[in-house]
Amino acid sequence: MRYTVVHQTTYEYEQEVSISHHLLRLAPRGEARQHCFSHTVALDPSPGVIVPRLDMFGNPVTFVTLEGAHRQLQITSHSEVEVEPGRDLDPSATNTWESVRQLCQGDTVTAGLAAVPFTFASPLVPRRAGFGEYARISFTPDRPILAAALELNRRIFGDFKYDPRATTVTTPVEEVFRQRRGVCQDFAHFGLACLRSLGLPARYVSGYLETRPAPGRVKLAGADASHAWLSVWCPPFGWVDLDPTNNIAAGERHVTLGWGRDYNDVCPVRGVIVGGGRHQLRVAVDVKPVPG
């Protein structure tokens, strides 16, 4: 499926901002199942410095600096990207979860070297015994890792309620676990906490999900939103993306921006400003299939 993606972020400041620096992670990744044909980003006011680069995870990042007083900043990203259908994988053909954990430990770490950084706790994803206990209901002895991870994905979907009023971007994952409510970011973080508490490699994925209106309804402009899910290392297939918010494996409706240890590594827009006071933030996202 081929999409055009428009992501517009608007900051309105209470007072003038004299200078600001921002990191933009708005360009879709190029990977095995995803091809980014074009990407542009426009800022108003225009930045004095624009530096594209790759971060430590290989995600495309743009560093910008704005010099000169401004009360509003608008960032508009346009991308055209194609996403292939998800792979048809046999969960029983994956290694046992205990063997995957062993590949990331001790003198056998070479085989899982690239996955090792995603086994550790990160600022937003702690490792706790309670998370491990929740996960072990699915991760029974000698079970193939993908079969166990799919069951964990289903359980999070069934046990947790989607509630955008229940949490903020700063809500700890322990609180999400207690109240069993949250949004896609929370469910991804909780899934990561469960997997990493067992010593298993799992990473946070940031992107978009194409939403479809109910039959007979017109899709509203700007009605899409940023989305998040998780990815589990499942030898011999490699990384497999799972979406606990919707109880599905990520497929052709999931557009990947980037991945990291948690949300902090892949926040779409992050910055430091001088001045400004309080601000209001508006975000509008459109993910539209390209006809034909």
Steps between C-alpha positions, in 0.01 A plus 500: 500500500628845404420804714544874516558612859460859616597576860449858619615619843418853620634669813346828617701676769377735770811716459759547230760229450840650421678180391410133481662169410297197390551136408249374244436130451235525232656315206382139451777242519609301199505131587423155361121544486484879472624734228501878542477662156505863615512709815500875554459710810415872508520733799338840551696706591785357295796360694850643469659156544381168354718191554372154398667194652437151637472430870659206682215269394521597133188718512502811277516818712504867404654758734372857454573834663269803483650838579279806529193577707188298427171426677401202286682208342341278238672181380350320201634167381400340166598141418414240243562146616415147397446223755489135402260252664613330818689173483314172545707348779458170682534584872595140579804530272669759725758420765390442857496816705758360742745441213444855372578635845816291509611636162504847658700400806845385597743341256227439238419869455659523153196342332266758652735798519274745314208408724685527833443877557126434498512254790589766760282742692469847350382833646131428431508118514621352830556131561292376795412160644129580470527558126685172463231316696231638268701391197571147630135405465571503125868409511471144624806268491642423154230695316595654162560870555262628232215280624553634852532861382176477299318376807647784707381741231146356525499518880604865509223577251246313713616613846558869428248763391581770247436828682673819381396682816666252735865584433742764373838464331659502848284229662730223634446151360444373858192727520376375162530143635306589816208671332499285182424805285688716256583558134720334239820644647411355842413156364824488301703601806325242716563224245866598487522497879355146509737366234814669632421388855545146362831601342356507147581760233214729400496850355253790483371593154361842410290565192150532362200274454265559210154538651184423309162668560189303578296389199316795349716756682753737342852497639571834671812697410759483776318217676793258494760508774844381591506137607733272693556128527781260592738268322631169635816322384384157384777288345519375232254758361664806659293790635122454499273802564193456723227756574344435844261793464320315220606138567661460159839451346611819327415487131460720197293759691791569739747766381827494695680822589766351724584280794691523824500393863185699584303810398781735605722362222248561220285797601386656167582857607722599789658834576658755731379860490604831655193694612149412395333452837204265479406353166218321323566202275289379209577192293318384186589187303363371169590154366336454159533209258632597158240410235591229254 
